[in-house]
Amino acid sequence: MNIIEVENVSFDYISRDEDGKEISRSPVLKDISLSVPEGQFLAILGHNGCGKSTLAKHFNAILTPTAGKVTVAGIDTSDEERLFDIRQTVGMVFQNPDNQLVATIVEEDVAFAPENMGVPQPEIRRRVDEALKQVDMYEYREHAPHQLSGGQKQRVAIAGVIAMQPKCIVMDEPTAMLDPKGRREVMKTIRMLNKEKGITVVLITHYMDEAAQADRVVIMDGGKIIMDNAPKKIFSRVKELRAVGLDVPQVTELCDMLIEKGVDISPEIIHEQECAEALFMLTNGRSAVIPPKPEESVEDNRPVVLTADKVTYKYSVGTPFEKTAVDSVDLDIREGEFVGIIGHTGSGKSTLIQHFNGLVKPTSGRVLVDGADIWGRGVNIRDIRFKVGLVFQYSEHQLFEETVAKDIAYGPKNMGLTEEEIKQRVVSAAESMDIVKLLNKSPFELSGGQQRRVALAGVLAMDPEVLILDEPAAGLDPKGRDKILGQIKQYHEKYGKTILLVSHSMEDIVKYAGKVLVMNKSRLFCYDTVDRVFARTEELAKIGLDVPQVTRMSHILKSLGTDIGNDIYTTERAAERLLPLIR
């Protein structure tokens, strides 16, 4: 039996004037038909703006079709008298759990929906306890939600939906804001709800490894469904997926590379275990000759631009809520380095980077920019913020001017530059972010990825010595992510600026950074080259972090008997090491 039926659905976003007259119409969904059987785990993929979130909102009548029909358990979603039944059948979990948590205590939050449904108190108590146990959050039932990690908050939000006893849960990018550990926690919960409890799951995600765990994958593009099949069948179509701005799992990409070189290996491999086993058979247990690495220079003579000297920062000092966010961090970052910063949620990485441009003042210790204490006598903190540019996560929320050009010009104007200098900086920054054609447009008419690049250009226009980026690609589809990170890399190579990139994506860190700074429980865990940091796979796993999928695959392959090295972080390097062993 199908729990959701979508029949020839189209949907337009309509803008109206004060009198209700239609001004404009934007088609988002175009003649979509889709059936979701009870008990299925369905993943929906697509680039930003393809219509997947809009489609998901039709599943519990947040939106209703402009044309066509959606039924939930046989109920037409346009029947306003049955909205309660529809939303009890299909629960929604959104990207940001903070937007769903309403109470001051976890168990009260989970009880919120059942109370509004008029469920008797004894039954509410039973549902709350059961829901929290199902998501492994029962021991936190008396905690305040704001004290939880991102992954814990998301599991509480899921528990709140479970307490409604829905037959289906729709999740719109529930892991987008989480670290690897939080992502694993949420995905474990999703799989448990689906496989053990029989709840139908619809998951919208940009993470290919999450989609690979589903029973079925639907690909959307331009408001239409263009692919619908099992994960293995979908991800084997590497070039077609790339054409619509999507990625494939790293091991699938590796297999595709090998196939192009004439290797007889299945294109439908999506998991690291099966990839390692297939490669072991092909290599016959032979190991690669690992070329010796050139000796790394002991001394780096480039000047130090950022220094953390025993920096400690405590929130709410002197209150019962006092917490150490950064603990005795010693660190030197040199001119021209591209540093990736990783760490679990709450590790202190965002607090640390905010010290570097004076947004946060250390409780103890010193922060130095170009050798000068930024909080020392005679230092203008405003000048420091021009030297050290900081781009926040979801930076598009910082946009406010009527045109892109004016938004980019805001910082240079505050620097007191001439009109000619401002104009030159706006154009130069726009060129770096490939948004010159957008300068006269309103920033609010742009896509999420374009808005992100406008916000970044606004910081580049101030020509900072150091550029700090806090999750600049968060929430973007693979194409948008590669676009913005690729342009940051080009900017780094062209101008030699120092870059600090905070990210939860190990693949991105490996691809773009030269060094990696790892934070753990408020302290500096390590700061070293990419090779040396990611060689510590087991240690990283213990502190809630991850390594690229192809790295995990290489470790499995080594355990089977084929060693291609401990420095496998990219598919290109893996293919390079494997090909001589297969031929």
Beta strands, then each sheet from edge to edge (+ up, - down):
strand 1: 2-16
strand 2: 22-37
strand 3: 41-45
strand 4: 67-72
strand 5: 75-76
strand 6: 90-93
strand 7: 168-172
strand 8: 200-204
strand 9: 216-221
strand 10: 224-229
strand 11: 304-315
strand 12: 323-334
strand 13: 338-343
strand 14: 364-369
strand 15: 372-373
strand 16: 388-391
strand 17: 466-470
strand 18: 498-502
strand 19: 515-520
strand 20: 523-529
sheet 1: 2+ 1- 4+ 5-
sheet 2: 6+ 7+ 8+ 3+ 9+ 10-
sheet 3: 12+ 11- 14+ 15-
sheet 4: 16+ 17+ 18+ 13+ 19+ 20-
end
